[in-house]
Amino acid sequence: MTRYHFHAADGSHFRDEDGEELVGLEEAKAVALNVLTEMLHDKSDEFWREKSFVVSVKDETGRLVACLTTIAVVDPVAQPDVPPEV
């Protein structure tokens, strides 16, 4: 079993100091997906303001083994009262 750490960024940063003992990378990827899904569910309003959420998975040596990034894009035409970002 390997200990994996799930670090999250959603406008602020959460560093997983404890980690979780898992069978392998496939299980760690599934946990990362669950973490990202929970972030999107719990902070959906923030997601549209922050524009991206990231979950990084590191093994017990600190090596990055997986990373999930989701990005929000809104067409400025759909929001005529908001000036486009340059």
PyMOL Python script that loads the backbone (N, CA, C, O; Angstrom):
from pymol import cmd

cmd.read_pdbstr("""\
ATOM      1  N   MET A   1       0.850  -1.179   0.000  1.00  0.00           N
ATOM      2  CA  MET A   1       0.000   0.000   0.000  1.00  0.00           C
ATOM      3  C   MET A   1       0.895   1.241   0.000  1.00  0.00           C
ATOM      4  O   MET A   1       1.990   1.248   0.562  1.00  0.00           O
ATOM      5  N   THR A   2       0.397   2.263  -0.636  1.00  0.00           N
ATOM      6  CA  THR A   2       1.126   3.522  -0.750  1.00  0.00           C
ATOM      7  C   THR A   2       0.280   4.639  -0.166  1.00  0.00           C
ATOM      8  O   THR A   2      -0.943   4.641  -0.308  1.00  0.00           O
ATOM      9  N   ARG A   3       0.929   5.584   0.488  1.00  0.00           N
ATOM     10  CA  ARG A   3       0.220   6.757   1.012  1.00  0.00           C
ATOM     11  C   ARG A   3       0.222   7.833  -0.070  1.00  0.00           C
ATOM     12  O   ARG A   3       1.266   8.200  -0.608  1.00  0.00           O
ATOM     13  N   TYR A   4      -0.976   8.325  -0.371  1.00  0.00           N
ATOM     14  CA  TYR A   4      -1.151   9.395  -1.350  1.00  0.00           C
ATOM     15  C   TYR A   4      -1.702  10.632  -0.655  1.00  0.00           C
ATOM     16  O   TYR A   4      -2.500  10.535   0.276  1.00  0.00           O
ATOM     17  N   HIS A   5      -1.263  11.794  -1.122  1.00  0.00           N
ATOM     18  CA  HIS A   5      -1.705  13.076  -0.578  1.00  0.00           C
ATOM     19  C   HIS A   5      -2.461  13.817  -1.671  1.00  0.00           C
ATOM     20  O   HIS A   5      -2.027  13.859  -2.822  1.00  0.00           O
ATOM     21  N   PHE A   6      -3.601  14.403  -1.298  1.00  0.00           N
ATOM     22  CA  PHE A   6      -4.483  15.077  -2.244  1.00  0.00           C
ATOM     23  C   PHE A   6      -4.511  16.568  -1.913  1.00  0.00           C
ATOM     24  O   PHE A   6      -5.208  16.995  -0.992  1.00  0.00           O
ATOM     25  N   HIS A   7      -3.754  17.347  -2.667  1.00  0.00           N
ATOM     26  CA  HIS A   7      -3.668  18.791  -2.451  1.00  0.00           C
ATOM     27  C   HIS A   7      -4.676  19.467  -3.379  1.00  0.00           C
ATOM     28  O   HIS A   7      -4.805  19.093  -4.544  1.00  0.00           O
ATOM     29  N   ALA A   8      -5.388  20.464  -2.854  1.00  0.00           N
ATOM     30  CA  ALA A   8      -6.440  21.119  -3.625  1.00  0.00           C
ATOM     31  C   ALA A   8      -6.202  22.619  -3.717  1.00  0.00           C
ATOM     32  O   ALA A   8      -5.711  23.246  -2.778  1.00  0.00           O
ATOM     33  N   ALA A   9      -6.557  23.176  -4.860  1.00  0.00           N
ATOM     34  CA  ALA A   9      -6.500  24.628  -5.060  1.00  0.00           C
ATOM     35  C   ALA A   9      -7.819  25.065  -5.684  1.00  0.00           C
ATOM     36  O   ALA A   9      -8.237  24.554  -6.722  1.00  0.00           O
ATOM     37  N   ASP A  10      -8.460  26.022  -5.025  1.00  0.00           N
ATOM     38  CA  ASP A  10      -9.758  26.525  -5.499  1.00  0.00           C
ATOM     39  C   ASP A  10      -9.872  28.023  -5.230  1.00  0.00           C
ATOM     40  O   ASP A  10     -10.936  28.524  -4.865  1.00  0.00           O
ATOM     41  N   GLY A  11      -8.779  28.713  -5.411  1.00  0.00           N
ATOM     42  CA  GLY A  11      -8.700  30.116  -5.017  1.00  0.00           C
ATOM     43  C   GLY A  11      -7.918  30.240  -3.724  1.00  0.00           C
ATOM     44  O   GLY A  11      -7.265  31.252  -3.473  1.00  0.00           O
ATOM     45  N   SER A  12      -7.992  29.204  -2.908  1.00  0.00           N
ATOM     46  CA  SER A  12      -7.122  29.045  -1.744  1.00  0.00           C
ATOM     47  C   SER A  12      -6.460  27.679  -1.912  1.00  0.00           C
ATOM     48  O   SER A  12      -6.803  26.920  -2.819  1.00  0.00           O
ATOM     49  N   HIS A  13      -5.524  27.379  -1.045  1.00  0.00           N
ATOM     50  CA  HIS A  13      -4.803  26.111  -1.184  1.00  0.00           C
ATOM     51  C   HIS A  13      -4.994  25.255   0.059  1.00  0.00           C
ATOM     52  O   HIS A  13      -4.923  25.750   1.184  1.00  0.00           O
ATOM     53  N   PHE A  14      -5.238  23.963  -0.157  1.00  0.00           N
ATOM     54  CA  PHE A  14      -5.325  22.994   0.930  1.00  0.00           C
ATOM     55  C   PHE A  14      -4.235  21.961   0.710  1.00  0.00           C
ATOM     56  O   PHE A  14      -4.170  21.321  -0.339  1.00  0.00           O
ATOM     57  N   ARG A  15      -3.392  21.810   1.699  1.00  0.00           N
ATOM     58  CA  ARG A  15      -2.305  20.836   1.634  1.00  0.00           C
ATOM     59  C   ARG A  15      -2.666  19.655   2.529  1.00  0.00           C
ATOM     60  O   ARG A  15      -2.835  19.819   3.737  1.00  0.00           O
ATOM     61  N   ASP A  16      -2.784  18.479   1.948  1.00  0.00           N
ATOM     62  CA  ASP A  16      -3.141  17.255   2.663  1.00  0.00           C
ATOM     63  C   ASP A  16      -1.890  16.685   3.329  1.00  0.00           C
ATOM     64  O   ASP A  16      -1.111  15.973   2.696  1.00  0.00           O
ATOM     65  N   GLU A  17      -1.709  16.999   4.586  1.00  0.00           N
ATOM     66  CA  GLU A  17      -0.519  16.542   5.322  1.00  0.00           C
ATOM     67  C   GLU A  17      -0.616  15.069   5.718  1.00  0.00           C
ATOM     68  O   GLU A  17       0.405  14.388   5.812  1.00  0.00           O
ATOM     69  N   ASP A  18      -1.830  14.572   5.950  1.00  0.00           N
ATOM     70  CA  ASP A  18      -2.004  13.199   6.435  1.00  0.00           C
ATOM     71  C   ASP A  18      -1.976  12.164   5.320  1.00  0.00           C
ATOM     72  O   ASP A  18      -1.359  11.108   5.465  1.00  0.00           O
ATOM     73  N   GLY A  19      -2.634  12.459   4.220  1.00  0.00           N
ATOM     74  CA  GLY A  19      -2.693  11.503   3.127  1.00  0.00           C
ATOM     75  C   GLY A  19      -3.599  10.332   3.441  1.00  0.00           C
ATOM     76  O   GLY A  19      -4.277  10.297   4.468  1.00  0.00           O
ATOM     77  N   GLU A  20      -3.593   9.373   2.525  1.00  0.00           N
ATOM     78  CA  GLU A  20      -4.460   8.212   2.641  1.00  0.00           C
ATOM     79  C   GLU A  20      -3.734   6.996   2.075  1.00  0.00           C
ATOM     80  O   GLU A  20      -3.166   7.060   0.985  1.00  0.00           O
ATOM     81  N   GLU A  21      -3.753   5.896   2.812  1.00  0.00           N
ATOM     82  CA  GLU A  21      -3.145   4.640   2.341  1.00  0.00           C
ATOM     83  C   GLU A  21      -4.079   3.994   1.328  1.00  0.00           C
ATOM     84  O   GLU A  21      -5.231   3.691   1.637  1.00  0.00           O
ATOM     85  N   LEU A  22      -3.571   3.785   0.112  1.00  0.00           N
ATOM     86  CA  LEU A  22      -4.387   3.203  -0.945  1.00  0.00           C
ATOM     87  C   LEU A  22      -3.619   2.085  -1.641  1.00  0.00           C
ATOM     88  O   LEU A  22      -2.396   1.995  -1.536  1.00  0.00           O
ATOM     89  N   VAL A  23      -4.354   1.238  -2.350  1.00  0.00           N
ATOM     90  CA  VAL A  23      -3.769   0.082  -3.025  1.00  0.00           C
ATOM     91  C   VAL A  23      -2.816   0.502  -4.136  1.00  0.00           C
ATOM     92  O   VAL A  23      -1.757  -0.102  -4.306  1.00  0.00           O
ATOM     93  N   GLY A  24      -3.184   1.533  -4.893  1.00  0.00           N
ATOM     94  CA  GLY A  24      -2.329   1.945  -6.002  1.00  0.00           C
ATOM     95  C   GLY A  24      -2.844   3.197  -6.672  1.00  0.00           C
ATOM     96  O   GLY A  24      -3.764   3.852  -6.182  1.00  0.00           O
ATOM     97  N   LEU A  25      -2.238   3.519  -7.799  1.00  0.00           N
ATOM     98  CA  LEU A  25      -2.536   4.755  -8.509  1.00  0.00           C
ATOM     99  C   LEU A  25      -3.981   4.817  -8.995  1.00  0.00           C
ATOM    100  O   LEU A  25      -4.594   5.884  -8.948  1.00  0.00           O
ATOM    101  N   GLU A  26      -4.532   3.718  -9.454  1.00  0.00           N
ATOM    102  CA  GLU A  26      -5.920   3.734  -9.943  1.00  0.00           C
ATOM    103  C   GLU A  26      -6.877   4.155  -8.835  1.00  0.00           C
ATOM    104  O   GLU A  26      -7.796   4.940  -9.067  1.00  0.00           O
ATOM    105  N   GLU A  27      -6.661   3.638  -7.643  1.00  0.00           N
ATOM    106  CA  GLU A  27      -7.511   4.025  -6.513  1.00  0.00           C
ATOM    107  C   GLU A  27      -7.281   5.496  -6.157  1.00  0.00           C
ATOM    108  O   GLU A  27      -8.230   6.206  -5.825  1.00  0.00           O
ATOM    109  N   ALA A  28      -6.045   5.952  -6.224  1.00  0.00           N
ATOM    110  CA  ALA A  28      -5.731   7.358  -5.936  1.00  0.00           C
ATOM    111  C   ALA A  28      -6.401   8.276  -6.955  1.00  0.00           C
ATOM    112  O   ALA A  28      -6.893   9.344  -6.591  1.00  0.00           O
ATOM    113  N   LYS A  29      -6.426   7.880  -8.212  1.00  0.00           N
ATOM    114  CA  LYS A  29      -7.087   8.689  -9.240  1.00  0.00           C
ATOM    115  C   LYS A  29      -8.586   8.773  -8.974  1.00  0.00           C
ATOM    116  O   LYS A  29      -9.193   9.823  -9.181  1.00  0.00           O
ATOM    117  N   ALA A  30      -9.182   7.682  -8.519  1.00  0.00           N
ATOM    118  CA  ALA A  30     -10.615   7.689  -8.197  1.00  0.00           C
ATOM    119  C   ALA A  30     -10.899   8.623  -7.022  1.00  0.00           C
ATOM    120  O   ALA A  30     -11.891   9.352  -7.032  1.00  0.00           O
ATOM    121  N   VAL A  31     -10.034   8.603  -6.013  1.00  0.00           N
ATOM    122  CA  VAL A  31     -10.199   9.503  -4.867  1.00  0.00           C
ATOM    123  C   VAL A  31     -10.053  10.952  -5.321  1.00  0.00           C
ATOM    124  O   VAL A  31     -10.830  11.809  -4.901  1.00  0.00           O
ATOM    125  N   ALA A  32      -9.079  11.237  -6.165  1.00  0.00           N
ATOM    126  CA  ALA A  32      -8.877  12.599  -6.673  1.00  0.00           C
ATOM    127  C   ALA A  32     -10.120  13.087  -7.410  1.00  0.00           C
ATOM    128  O   ALA A  32     -10.521  14.241  -7.256  1.00  0.00           O
ATOM    129  N   LEU A  33     -10.721  12.227  -8.196  1.00  0.00           N
ATOM    130  CA  LEU A  33     -11.936  12.592  -8.914  1.00  0.00           C
ATOM    131  C   LEU A  33     -13.071  12.892  -7.938  1.00  0.00           C
ATOM    132  O   LEU A  33     -13.843  13.828  -8.148  1.00  0.00           O
ATOM    133  N   ASN A  34     -13.171  12.100  -6.874  1.00  0.00           N
ATOM    134  CA  ASN A  34     -14.189  12.361  -5.846  1.00  0.00           C
ATOM    135  C   ASN A  34     -13.942  13.693  -5.149  1.00  0.00           C
ATOM    136  O   ASN A  34     -14.885  14.437  -4.883  1.00  0.00           O
ATOM    137  N   VAL A  35     -12.682  13.999  -4.852  1.00  0.00           N
ATOM    138  CA  VAL A  35     -12.340  15.275  -4.208  1.00  0.00           C
ATOM    139  C   VAL A  35     -12.750  16.430  -5.111  1.00  0.00           C
ATOM    140  O   VAL A  35     -13.368  17.390  -4.648  1.00  0.00           O
ATOM    141  N   LEU A  36     -12.415  16.348  -6.389  1.00  0.00           N
ATOM    142  CA  LEU A  36     -12.763  17.415  -7.324  1.00  0.00           C
ATOM    143  C   LEU A  36     -14.280  17.554  -7.454  1.00  0.00           C
ATOM    144  O   LEU A  36     -14.800  18.669  -7.495  1.00  0.00           O
ATOM    145  N   THR A  37     -14.983  16.438  -7.518  1.00  0.00           N
ATOM    146  CA  THR A  37     -16.447  16.462  -7.610  1.00  0.00           C
ATOM    147  C   THR A  37     -17.050  17.147  -6.393  1.00  0.00           C
ATOM    148  O   THR A  37     -17.969  17.955  -6.531  1.00  0.00           O
ATOM    149  N   GLU A  38     -16.542  16.834  -5.196  1.00  0.00           N
ATOM    150  CA  GLU A  38     -17.025  17.481  -3.972  1.00  0.00           C
ATOM    151  C   GLU A  38     -16.739  18.978  -3.995  1.00  0.00           C
ATOM    152  O   GLU A  38     -17.582  19.778  -3.588  1.00  0.00           O
ATOM    153  N   MET A  39     -15.558  19.360  -4.469  1.00  0.00           N
ATOM    154  CA  MET A  39     -15.219  20.784  -4.561  1.00  0.00           C
ATOM    155  C   MET A  39     -16.207  21.506  -5.475  1.00  0.00           C
ATOM    156  O   MET A  39     -16.703  22.578  -5.131  1.00  0.00           O
ATOM    157  N   LEU A  40     -16.489  20.925  -6.628  1.00  0.00           N
ATOM    158  CA  LEU A  40     -17.416  21.548  -7.572  1.00  0.00           C
ATOM    159  C   LEU A  40     -18.818  21.644  -6.979  1.00  0.00           C
ATOM    160  O   LEU A  40     -19.513  22.641  -7.175  1.00  0.00           O
ATOM    161  N   HIS A  41     -19.227  20.623  -6.265  1.00  0.00           N
ATOM    162  CA  HIS A  41     -20.554  20.623  -5.648  1.00  0.00           C
ATOM    163  C   HIS A  41     -20.644  21.653  -4.530  1.00  0.00           C
ATOM    164  O   HIS A  41     -21.600  22.426  -4.461  1.00  0.00           O
ATOM    165  N   ASP A  42     -19.647  21.658  -3.661  1.00  0.00           N
ATOM    166  CA  ASP A  42     -19.686  22.522  -2.475  1.00  0.00           C
ATOM    167  C   ASP A  42     -19.378  23.983  -2.777  1.00  0.00           C
ATOM    168  O   ASP A  42     -19.818  24.869  -2.044  1.00  0.00           O
ATOM    169  N   LYS A  43     -18.638  24.244  -3.833  1.00  0.00           N
ATOM    170  CA  LYS A  43     -18.176  25.607  -4.116  1.00  0.00           C
ATOM    171  C   LYS A  43     -18.480  26.025  -5.549  1.00  0.00           C
ATOM    172  O   LYS A  43     -17.654  26.667  -6.198  1.00  0.00           O
ATOM    173  N   SER A  44     -19.656  25.666  -6.045  1.00  0.00           N
ATOM    174  CA  SER A  44     -19.964  25.946  -7.453  1.00  0.00           C
ATOM    175  C   SER A  44     -19.941  27.437  -7.768  1.00  0.00           C
ATOM    176  O   SER A  44     -19.477  27.825  -8.841  1.00  0.00           O
ATOM    177  N   ASP A  45     -20.430  28.281  -6.865  1.00  0.00           N
ATOM    178  CA  ASP A  45     -20.389  29.733  -7.118  1.00  0.00           C
ATOM    179  C   ASP A  45     -18.954  30.232  -7.210  1.00  0.00           C
ATOM    180  O   ASP A  45     -18.623  31.030  -8.088  1.00  0.00           O
ATOM    181  N   GLU A  46     -18.102  29.761  -6.300  1.00  0.00           N
ATOM    182  CA  GLU A  46     -16.693  30.159  -6.307  1.00  0.00           C
ATOM    183  C   GLU A  46     -15.992  29.692  -7.579  1.00  0.00           C
ATOM    184  O   GLU A  46     -15.122  30.387  -8.104  1.00  0.00           O
ATOM    185  N   PHE A  47     -16.367  28.529  -8.067  1.00  0.00           N
ATOM    186  CA  PHE A  47     -15.736  27.980  -9.267  1.00  0.00           C
ATOM    187  C   PHE A  47     -15.852  28.946 -10.441  1.00  0.00           C
ATOM    188  O   PHE A  47     -14.880  29.164 -11.164  1.00  0.00           O
ATOM    189  N   TRP A  48     -17.026  29.521 -10.630  1.00  0.00           N
ATOM    190  CA  TRP A  48     -17.222  30.434 -11.757  1.00  0.00           C
ATOM    191  C   TRP A  48     -16.443  31.728 -11.582  1.00  0.00           C
ATOM    192  O   TRP A  48     -16.095  32.372 -12.571  1.00  0.00           O
ATOM    193  N   ARG A  49     -16.161  32.122 -10.346  1.00  0.00           N
ATOM    194  CA  ARG A  49     -15.344  33.321 -10.105  1.00  0.00           C
ATOM    195  C   ARG A  49     -13.857  33.010 -10.216  1.00  0.00           C
ATOM    196  O   ARG A  49     -13.106  33.781 -10.814  1.00  0.00           O
ATOM    197  N   GLU A  50     -13.430  31.895  -9.650  1.00  0.00           N
ATOM    198  CA  GLU A  50     -12.005  31.546  -9.614  1.00  0.00           C
ATOM    199  C   GLU A  50     -11.507  31.019 -10.955  1.00  0.00           C
ATOM    200  O   GLU A  50     -10.321  31.130 -11.265  1.00  0.00           O
ATOM    201  N   LYS A  51     -12.391  30.457 -11.736  1.00  0.00           N
ATOM    202  CA  LYS A  51     -12.110  29.961 -13.090  1.00  0.00           C
ATOM    203  C   LYS A  51     -11.448  28.588 -13.167  1.00  0.00           C
ATOM    204  O   LYS A  51     -11.465  27.970 -14.232  1.00  0.00           O
ATOM    205  N   SER A  52     -10.869  28.091 -12.080  1.00  0.00           N
ATOM    206  CA  SER A  52     -10.303  26.737 -12.143  1.00  0.00           C
ATOM    207  C   SER A  52     -10.168  26.140 -10.748  1.00  0.00           C
ATOM    208  O   SER A  52      -9.955  26.846  -9.762  1.00  0.00           O
ATOM    209  N   PHE A  53     -10.296  24.834 -10.699  1.00  0.00           N
ATOM    210  CA  PHE A  53     -10.033  24.052  -9.494  1.00  0.00           C
ATOM    211  C   PHE A  53      -8.998  22.999  -9.879  1.00  0.00           C
ATOM    212  O   PHE A  53      -9.024  22.473 -10.991  1.00  0.00           O
ATOM    213  N   VAL A  54      -8.090  22.696  -8.958  1.00  0.00           N
ATOM    214  CA  VAL A  54      -7.028  21.724  -9.221  1.00  0.00           C
ATOM    215  C   VAL A  54      -6.913  20.772  -8.035  1.00  0.00           C
ATOM    216  O   VAL A  54      -6.964  21.199  -6.881  1.00  0.00           O
ATOM    217  N   VAL A  55      -6.759  19.490  -8.321  1.00  0.00           N
ATOM    218  CA  VAL A  55      -6.426  18.489  -7.307  1.00  0.00           C
ATOM    219  C   VAL A  55      -5.143  17.805  -7.770  1.00  0.00           C
ATOM    220  O   VAL A  55      -5.108  17.182  -8.831  1.00  0.00           O
ATOM    221  N   SER A  56      -4.098  17.927  -6.969  1.00  0.00           N
ATOM    222  CA  SER A  56      -2.812  17.291  -7.259  1.00  0.00           C
ATOM    223  C   SER A  56      -2.646  16.093  -6.344  1.00  0.00           C
ATOM    224  O   SER A  56      -2.938  16.166  -5.151  1.00  0.00           O
ATOM    225  N   VAL A  57      -2.178  14.996  -6.908  1.00  0.00           N
ATOM    226  CA  VAL A  57      -1.956  13.774  -6.135  1.00  0.00           C
ATOM    227  C   VAL A  57      -0.459  13.515  -6.080  1.00  0.00           C
ATOM    228  O   VAL A  57       0.207  13.413  -7.111  1.00  0.00           O
ATOM    229  N   LYS A  58       0.061  13.410  -4.861  1.00  0.00           N
ATOM    230  CA  LYS A  58       1.483  13.101  -4.679  1.00  0.00           C
ATOM    231  C   LYS A  58       1.610  11.814  -3.877  1.00  0.00           C
ATOM    232  O   LYS A  58       0.806  11.530  -2.989  1.00  0.00           O
ATOM    233  N   ASP A  59       2.642  11.044  -4.211  1.00  0.00           N
ATOM    234  CA  ASP A  59       2.876   9.819  -3.448  1.00  0.00           C
ATOM    235  C   ASP A  59       3.667  10.148  -2.183  1.00  0.00           C
ATOM    236  O   ASP A  59       3.958  11.311  -1.906  1.00  0.00           O
ATOM    237  N   GLU A  60       4.005   9.124  -1.433  1.00  0.00           N
ATOM    238  CA  GLU A  60       4.657   9.340  -0.134  1.00  0.00           C
ATOM    239  C   GLU A  60       6.058   9.934  -0.252  1.00  0.00           C
ATOM    240  O   GLU A  60       6.608  10.419   0.737  1.00  0.00           O
ATOM    241  N   THR A  61       6.638   9.901  -1.448  1.00  0.00           N
ATOM    242  CA  THR A  61       7.953  10.519  -1.648  1.00  0.00           C
ATOM    243  C   THR A  61       7.832  11.990  -2.053  1.00  0.00           C
ATOM    244  O   THR A  61       8.835  12.697  -2.157  1.00  0.00           O
ATOM    245  N   GLY A  62       6.580  12.449  -2.282  1.00  0.00           N
ATOM    246  CA  GLY A  62       6.361  13.824  -2.707  1.00  0.00           C
ATOM    247  C   GLY A  62       6.314  13.996  -4.212  1.00  0.00           C
ATOM    248  O   GLY A  62       6.204  15.114  -4.715  1.00  0.00           O
ATOM    249  N   ARG A  63       6.397  12.884  -4.930  1.00  0.00           N
ATOM    250  CA  ARG A  63       6.367  12.934  -6.398  1.00  0.00           C
ATOM    251  C   ARG A  63       4.930  13.114  -6.890  1.00  0.00           C
ATOM    252  O   ARG A  63       4.024  12.412  -6.441  1.00  0.00           O
ATOM    253  N   LEU A  64       4.727  14.054  -7.811  1.00  0.00           N
ATOM    254  CA  LEU A  64       3.421  14.262  -8.424  1.00  0.00           C
ATOM    255  C   LEU A  64       3.109  13.070  -9.324  1.00  0.00           C
ATOM    256  O   LEU A  64       3.853  12.785 -10.262  1.00  0.00           O
ATOM    257  N   VAL A  65       2.004  12.373  -9.038  1.00  0.00           N
ATOM    258  CA  VAL A  65       1.650  11.189  -9.821  1.00  0.00           C
ATOM    259  C   VAL A  65       0.387  11.397 -10.649  1.00  0.00           C
ATOM    260  O   VAL A  65       0.138  10.654 -11.598  1.00  0.00           O
ATOM    261  N   ALA A  66      -0.415  12.405 -10.296  1.00  0.00           N
ATOM    262  CA  ALA A  66      -1.624  12.704 -11.067  1.00  0.00           C
ATOM    263  C   ALA A  66      -2.089  14.115 -10.728  1.00  0.00           C
ATOM    264  O   ALA A  66      -1.814  14.640  -9.648  1.00  0.00           O
ATOM    265  N   CYS A  67      -2.793  14.708 -11.670  1.00  0.00           N
ATOM    266  CA  CYS A  67      -3.316  16.052 -11.450  1.00  0.00           C
ATOM    267  C   CYS A  67      -4.609  16.206 -12.239  1.00  0.00           C
ATOM    268  O   CYS A  67      -4.668  15.877 -13.424  1.00  0.00           O
ATOM    269  N   LEU A  68      -5.637  16.707 -11.575  1.00  0.00           N
ATOM    270  CA  LEU A  68      -6.906  17.008 -12.236  1.00  0.00           C
ATOM    271  C   LEU A  68      -7.097  18.514 -12.230  1.00  0.00           C
ATOM    272  O   LEU A  68      -6.937  19.161 -11.195  1.00  0.00           O
ATOM    273  N   THR A  69      -7.436  19.068 -13.371  1.00  0.00           N
ATOM    274  CA  THR A  69      -7.725  20.500 -13.468  1.00  0.00           C
ATOM    275  C   THR A  69      -9.033  20.665 -14.218  1.00  0.00           C
ATOM    276  O   THR A  69      -9.232  20.058 -15.270  1.00  0.00           O
ATOM    277  N   THR A  70      -9.911  21.474 -13.686  1.00  0.00           N
ATOM    278  CA  THR A  70     -11.138  21.807 -14.393  1.00  0.00           C
ATOM    279  C   THR A  70     -11.207  23.323 -14.519  1.00  0.00           C
ATOM    280  O   THR A  70     -10.897  24.051 -13.576  1.00  0.00           O
ATOM    281  N   ILE A  71     -11.612  23.783 -15.682  1.00  0.00           N
ATOM    282  CA  ILE A  71     -11.571  25.211 -16.001  1.00  0.00           C
ATOM    283  C   ILE A  71     -12.962  25.689 -16.406  1.00  0.00           C
ATOM    284  O   ILE A  71     -13.669  25.017 -17.157  1.00  0.00           O
ATOM    285  N   ALA A  72     -13.343  26.861 -15.898  1.00  0.00           N
ATOM    286  CA  ALA A  72     -14.620  27.480 -16.262  1.00  0.00           C
ATOM    287  C   ALA A  72     -14.383  28.523 -17.343  1.00  0.00           C
ATOM    288  O   ALA A  72     -13.498  29.370 -17.223  1.00  0.00           O
ATOM    289  N   VAL A  73     -15.177  28.452 -18.389  1.00  0.00           N
ATOM    290  CA  VAL A  73     -15.114  29.443 -19.461  1.00  0.00           C
ATOM    291  C   VAL A  73     -16.544  29.881 -19.760  1.00  0.00           C
ATOM    292  O   VAL A  73     -17.415  29.055 -20.035  1.00  0.00           O
ATOM    293  N   VAL A  74     -16.770  31.183 -19.704  1.00  0.00           N
ATOM    294  CA  VAL A  74     -18.082  31.734 -20.028  1.00  0.00           C
ATOM    295  C   VAL A  74     -17.903  32.689 -21.201  1.00  0.00           C
ATOM    296  O   VAL A  74     -17.058  33.584 -21.162  1.00  0.00           O
ATOM    297  N   ASP A  75     -18.691  32.497 -22.224  1.00  0.00           N
ATOM    298  CA  ASP A  75     -18.646  33.371 -23.397  1.00  0.00           C
ATOM    299  C   ASP A  75     -19.076  34.778 -22.988  1.00  0.00           C
ATOM    300  O   ASP A  75     -20.174  34.950 -22.458  1.00  0.00           O
ATOM    301  N   PRO A  76     -18.232  35.794 -23.223  1.00  0.00           N
ATOM    302  CA  PRO A  76     -18.586  37.159 -22.828  1.00  0.00           C
ATOM    303  C   PRO A  76     -19.874  37.652 -23.485  1.00  0.00           C
ATOM    304  O   PRO A  76     -20.550  38.519 -22.930  1.00  0.00           O
ATOM    305  N   VAL A  77     -20.225  37.121 -24.648  1.00  0.00           N
ATOM    306  CA  VAL A  77     -21.470  37.511 -25.307  1.00  0.00           C
ATOM    307  C   VAL A  77     -22.668  37.077 -24.461  1.00  0.00           C
ATOM    308  O   VAL A  77     -23.713  37.728 -24.469  1.00  0.00           O
ATOM    309  N   ALA A  78     -22.505  35.972 -23.733  1.00  0.00           N
ATOM    310  CA  ALA A  78     -23.578  35.477 -22.873  1.00  0.00           C
ATOM    311  C   ALA A  78     -23.761  36.356 -21.647  1.00  0.00           C
ATOM    312  O   ALA A  78     -24.793  36.282 -20.980  1.00  0.00           O
ATOM    313  N   GLN A  79     -22.772  37.187 -21.343  1.00  0.00           N
ATOM    314  CA  GLN A  79     -22.827  38.098 -20.200  1.00  0.00           C
ATOM    315  C   GLN A  79     -22.488  39.508 -20.684  1.00  0.00           C
ATOM    316  O   GLN A  79     -21.379  39.986 -20.443  1.00  0.00           O
ATOM    317  N   PRO A  80     -23.409  40.175 -21.353  1.00  0.00           N
ATOM    318  CA  PRO A  80     -23.091  41.475 -21.944  1.00  0.00           C
ATOM    319  C   PRO A  80     -22.722  42.548 -20.928  1.00  0.00           C
ATOM    320  O   PRO A  80     -22.076  43.529 -21.296  1.00  0.00           O
ATOM    321  N   ASP A  81     -23.106  42.399 -19.674  1.00  0.00           N
ATOM    322  CA  ASP A  81     -22.790  43.406 -18.659  1.00  0.00           C
ATOM    323  C   ASP A  81     -21.406  43.223 -18.051  1.00  0.00           C
ATOM    324  O   ASP A  81     -20.981  44.037 -17.231  1.00  0.00           O
ATOM    325  N   VAL A  82     -20.701  42.169 -18.440  1.00  0.00           N
ATOM    326  CA  VAL A  82     -19.369  41.897 -17.905  1.00  0.00           C
ATOM    327  C   VAL A  82     -18.345  42.149 -19.007  1.00  0.00           C
ATOM    328  O   VAL A  82     -18.416  41.517 -20.061  1.00  0.00           O
ATOM    329  N   PRO A  83     -17.385  43.066 -18.787  1.00  0.00           N
ATOM    330  CA  PRO A  83     -16.378  43.312 -19.822  1.00  0.00           C
ATOM    331  C   PRO A  83     -15.488  42.090 -20.011  1.00  0.00           C
ATOM    332  O   PRO A  83     -15.152  41.419 -19.035  1.00  0.00           O
ATOM    333  N   PRO A  84     -15.100  41.788 -21.247  1.00  0.00           N
ATOM    334  CA  PRO A  84     -14.229  40.623 -21.489  1.00  0.00           C
ATOM    335  C   PRO A  84     -12.860  40.830 -20.866  1.00  0.00           C
ATOM    336  O   PRO A  84     -12.350  41.948 -20.800  1.00  0.00           O
ATOM    337  N   GLU A  85     -12.272  39.720 -20.407  1.00  0.00           N
ATOM    338  CA  GLU A  85     -10.920  39.767 -19.848  1.00  0.00           C
ATOM    339  C   GLU A  85      -9.919  39.836 -20.990  1.00  0.00           C
ATOM    340  O   GLU A  85     -10.112  39.224 -22.041  1.00  0.00           O
ATOM    341  N   VAL A  86      -8.867  40.577 -20.774  1.00  0.00           N
ATOM    342  CA  VAL A  86      -7.838  40.716 -21.809  1.00  0.00           C
ATOM    343  C   VAL A  86      -6.620  39.939 -21.405  1.00  0.00           C
ATOM    344  O   VAL A  86      -5.630  39.919 -22.136  1.00  0.00           O
TER     345      VAL A  86
END
""", "prot")
cmd.dss("prot")
cmd.show_as("cartoon", "prot")
cmd.util.cbc("prot")
cmd.orient("prot")
